[in-house]
Amino acid sequence: MIQLIDTHAHIYTADYQKYLPTVLSRAANNYVTKIYMPNIDETTVEPMLAVASCYPTTCFPMIGIHPCHITQQVTSQLYVVEKWLSSHPFIAIGEIGIDLYHDATLLEAQKEAFTLQLKWAKQYQLPVSIHCRNAFKEVIDILTNEQDGSLKGVIHCFTGNLVEAERCISLGFYLGIGGIITLPKSNLIPVIEAVDLSHLVLETDSPYLAPVPHRGKRNEPAHLLYIAEKVAAIKSMTLEEVATITTRNAKKVS
């Protein structure tokens, strides 16, 4: 039986509020058996946990502060994360990292938050979901410094080249492959051709980055099937083989 795990989907946001049962039904009909939910900021923890409570065998929450939502009040933001970590079980710490695409003015605050949340991941023995946009050097420098052999997790929405992919893998992280792989001229195609499937997990990043043929529309976990099929075509493998290996990988970081 084919089983897929969506390792990154924000299905607790308002985008899905009225339609979540239908969205989850479509996911199940497209072989998606588990969905890992990364947190965004202090305001999204409770809505995320409400979804996890309603669907405890399907939807699994993470805790963390998305780098784009880091503010000047980073200390108080991190206090909220630490409080939740000490009082509630989570599958991972995420979504954390560094994003310099929109605004680099809070780089130091992003670095502080990323580093501390990595330390908590080691303390609580949890994997991490890492956001990296226009900040590969900054993210890799911090991961290299913090990796003591116990850190594990996923480089979410990986879009780098083969050299960058190999660097992430050498540090012990899986590459999260999403809808970008379905674009006809995706720069990820040669990376997927070269990287062994044992280093990949699949994700949708719902509601963002919908794959072909749903580009420009709201993404959802059911669309993970298109991503799996594209990876299978690139690797000249069956869908069953891709599902088996990527699902096994996802379970290792949960």
DANOR-V459563 format. One record per residue. N is the residue number from 1. RES is the residue in one small letter. SS is DSSP state (helix for helix, strand for strand, loop for the rest). PHI is phi as a letter, one per 40 degrees, with the letter a starting at -180 (* if undefined). BURIAL is 1 if it has 9 or more other ideal C-beta (glycine too) atoms within 8 Angstrom, else 0. Layout:
n=(N/N)
res=(RES/RES)
ss=(SS/SS)
phi=(PHI/PHI)
burial=(BURIAL/BURIAL)
This chain:
n=(1/2/3/4/5/6/7/8/9/10/11/12/13/14/15/16/17/18/19/20/21/22/23/24/25/26/27/28/29/30/31/32/33/34/35/36/37/38/39/40/41/42/43/44/45/46/47/48/49/50/51/52/53/54/55/56/57/58/59/60/61/62/63/64/65/66/67/68/69/70/71/72/73/74/75/76/77/78/79/80/81/82/83/84/85/86/87/88/89/90/91/92/93/94/95/96/97/98/99/100/101/102/103/104/105/106/107/108/109/110/111/112/113/114/115/116/117/118/119/120/121/122/123/124/125/126/127/128/129/130/131/132/133/134/135/136/137/138/139/140/141/142/143/144/145/146/147/148/149/150/151/152/153/154/155/156/157/158/159/160/161/162/163/164/165/166/167/168/169/170/171/172/173/174/175/176/177/178/179/180/181/182/183/184/185/186/187/188/189/190/191/192/193/194/195/196/197/198/199/200/201/202/203/204/205/206/207/208/209/210/211/212/213/214/215/216/217/218/219/220/221/222/223/224/225/226/227/228/229/230/231/232/233/234/235/236/237/238/239/240/241/242/243/244/245/246/247/248/249/250/251/252/253/254)
res=(m/i/q/l/i/d/t/h/a/h/i/y/t/a/d/y/q/k/y/l/p/t/v/l/s/r/a/a/n/n/y/v/t/k/i/y/m/p/n/i/d/e/t/t/v/e/p/m/l/a/v/a/s/c/y/p/t/t/c/f/p/m/i/g/i/h/p/c/h/i/t/q/q/v/t/s/q/l/y/v/v/e/k/w/l/s/s/h/p/f/i/a/i/g/e/i/g/i/d/l/y/h/d/a/t/l/l/e/a/q/k/e/a/f/t/l/q/l/k/w/a/k/q/y/q/l/p/v/s/i/h/c/r/n/a/f/k/e/v/i/d/i/l/t/n/e/q/d/g/s/l/k/g/v/i/h/c/f/t/g/n/l/v/e/a/e/r/c/i/s/l/g/f/y/l/g/i/g/g/i/i/t/l/p/k/s/n/l/i/p/v/i/e/a/v/d/l/s/h/l/v/l/e/t/d/s/p/y/l/a/p/v/p/h/r/g/k/r/n/e/p/a/h/l/l/y/i/a/e/k/v/a/a/i/k/s/m/t/l/e/e/v/a/t/i/t/t/r/n/a/k/k/v/s)
ss=(loop/loop/loop/strand/strand/strand/loop/loop/strand/loop/loop/loop/loop/helix/helix/helix/loop/loop/loop/helix/helix/helix/helix/helix/helix/helix/helix/helix/helix/loop/loop/strand/strand/strand/strand/strand/strand/loop/loop/loop/loop/loop/loop/loop/helix/helix/helix/helix/helix/helix/helix/helix/helix/helix/loop/loop/loop/loop/strand/strand/strand/strand/strand/loop/loop/loop/helix/helix/helix/loop/loop/loop/loop/helix/helix/helix/helix/helix/helix/helix/helix/helix/helix/helix/helix/loop/loop/loop/loop/loop/loop/strand/strand/strand/strand/strand/strand/strand/strand/loop/loop/loop/loop/loop/loop/loop/helix/helix/helix/helix/helix/helix/helix/helix/helix/helix/helix/helix/helix/helix/helix/helix/helix/helix/loop/loop/strand/strand/strand/strand/strand/strand/strand/loop/loop/helix/helix/helix/helix/helix/helix/helix/helix/helix/helix/helix/loop/loop/loop/loop/loop/loop/strand/strand/strand/loop/loop/loop/loop/loop/loop/helix/helix/helix/helix/helix/helix/helix/helix/helix/loop/loop/strand/strand/strand/strand/strand/loop/helix/helix/helix/helix/loop/loop/loop/loop/loop/loop/helix/helix/helix/helix/helix/helix/loop/loop/helix/helix/helix/strand/strand/strand/loop/loop/loop/strand/loop/loop/loop/loop/loop/loop/loop/loop/loop/loop/loop/loop/loop/loop/helix/helix/helix/helix/helix/helix/helix/helix/helix/helix/helix/helix/helix/helix/helix/loop/loop/loop/helix/helix/helix/helix/helix/helix/helix/helix/helix/helix/helix/helix/helix/helix/loop/loop)
phi=(*/c/b/b/b/c/c/a/a/c/c/c/c/c/d/b/d/c/b/d/d/c/c/c/c/c/d/c/c/b/g/c/c/a/b/c/b/c/c/b/a/c/c/b/c/c/c/c/c/c/c/c/c/c/b/c/c/b/b/b/c/b/b/i/b/d/d/c/b/c/b/c/c/d/c/c/c/c/c/c/c/c/c/c/d/c/b/a/c/b/c/a/b/i/c/b/i/b/b/b/c/c/a/b/c/b/d/c/c/c/c/d/c/c/c/c/c/c/c/c/d/c/c/c/f/b/c/b/b/b/c/a/b/f/a/c/c/c/c/c/c/c/c/c/c/c/c/b/g/b/c/a/i/b/c/c/f/c/b/c/c/c/c/c/c/c/c/c/c/c/c/g/b/c/c/c/b/b/c/c/c/c/c/d/b/d/c/c/d/c/c/c/c/c/c/c/c/c/b/b/b/b/a/b/f/d/c/c/f/c/c/c/b/b/d/g/b/c/c/a/d/d/c/d/c/c/c/c/c/c/c/c/c/c/c/f/b/c/d/d/c/c/c/c/c/c/c/c/c/c/c/c/b/a)
burial=(0/0/1/1/1/1/1/1/1/1/1/1/1/0/0/1/0/0/0/1/0/0/1/1/0/1/1/1/0/1/1/1/1/1/1/1/1/1/1/1/1/0/0/1/1/0/1/1/1/1/1/1/0/0/1/0/0/1/1/1/1/1/1/1/1/1/1/0/1/1/0/0/0/1/0/0/1/1/0/1/1/1/0/1/1/0/0/0/0/1/1/1/1/1/1/1/1/1/1/1/0/0/0/0/0/1/1/0/1/1/1/1/1/1/1/1/1/1/1/1/1/1/0/0/0/1/1/1/1/1/1/1/1/0/1/1/0/1/1/1/0/1/1/0/0/1/1/0/0/0/1/1/1/1/1/1/1/1/0/1/0/1/0/1/1/1/1/1/1/0/1/0/1/1/1/1/1/1/1/1/1/1/1/0/0/1/0/1/1/0/1/1/0/0/1/0/1/0/1/1/1/1/1/1/1/1/1/0/1/1/1/1/0/1/1/0/0/0/1/1/1/1/1/1/1/1/1/1/1/1/1/1/0/1/1/0/1/0/1/0/1/1/1/1/1/1/1/0/1/1/0/0/1/1)
